[in-house]
Amino acid sequence: MVVWITGASSGLGLHTAQALAAADHTVIAGARSFTPGKGEDGIHRLQLDVTSDESAAAFVWGALAIAPRVDALVQCAGILMLGSCEETTVEEYRRILETDFLGMVRMNSLALPLMRSQGSGRIILFSSINGLLGIPFQSAYTAAKHAVEGYAECLGMEVHRHGIQVCLVEPGDHRSGSDAYRLHSAAMAGDSPYGADFADTTTVIAHDEHNGSDPDVLGRRVAALLKKRRMPGRLRVASLDQKLAVWLHDLLPTPLNSAILRGYYLNPKKARKYREQAK
């Protein structure tokens, strides 16, 4: 298959691109930091900024020059911003939504006409466990991933008759990524009334990511989706406790569920323990 993949310079996007190439697909990968060319790993790299119409169009033309079709589009491009709801600015929310949600919309709008003309295609959209539940100080990322979840359900119904399949990948914490894509709201660097809670929560988040699942396993599971005659609507790749958190979110009353999550993340004792371990 000819596979286009966004956000492939680091993190889960990079591991997924490598797994797709290892499975003998023609992989055309995009990221803002890429210099165009084919690497020793067999991956064709093109520059791509998913927030730019011009860059997205140039990526498509470049990809079609490499291979004249697109069998699958895997969308991994995303950034995370940590900050309080009150102090995260509209512009900061807009930055996350533009990359994590509207970037997917932009790329789909370019790939879908090609897939419809072929009568086939697969679109894999990276959501997150945060697309299913919220945690403190991740409101911008959570909002973007909730948008991806709803959008994908609509998309899947609309393109079904054209032979196009849609799958949401919902990763939990994985050992991957770069701090360059984990931003802090500007207000959190100052004298924020949320400062202590923010410090404790981000310590817990960083610990969970550092001790998360193997990103190579996730990459192989995404590559395996392309071997299936029909992809599932969702692929949840997370630890058992994170899957349990989603089930409890759906089953428990909101106040009780919120109390459980507050107790996990807004936990000074746990944060102090993790800080000591990190020294």
PyMOL commands that set and color helices and strands:
alter all, ss='L'
color gray80, all
select helices_A, chain A and resi 11-22+53-66+90-100+102-118+129-131+139-162+179-181+186-189+195-210+215-225+240-251+254-265+268-278
alter helices_A, ss='H'
color red, helices_A
select strands_A, chain A and resi 2-6+26-31+37-38+44-47+72-75+80-82+121-126+164-171+182-184+234-237
alter strands_A, ss='S'
color yellow, strands_A
deselect
rebuild
show_as cartoon
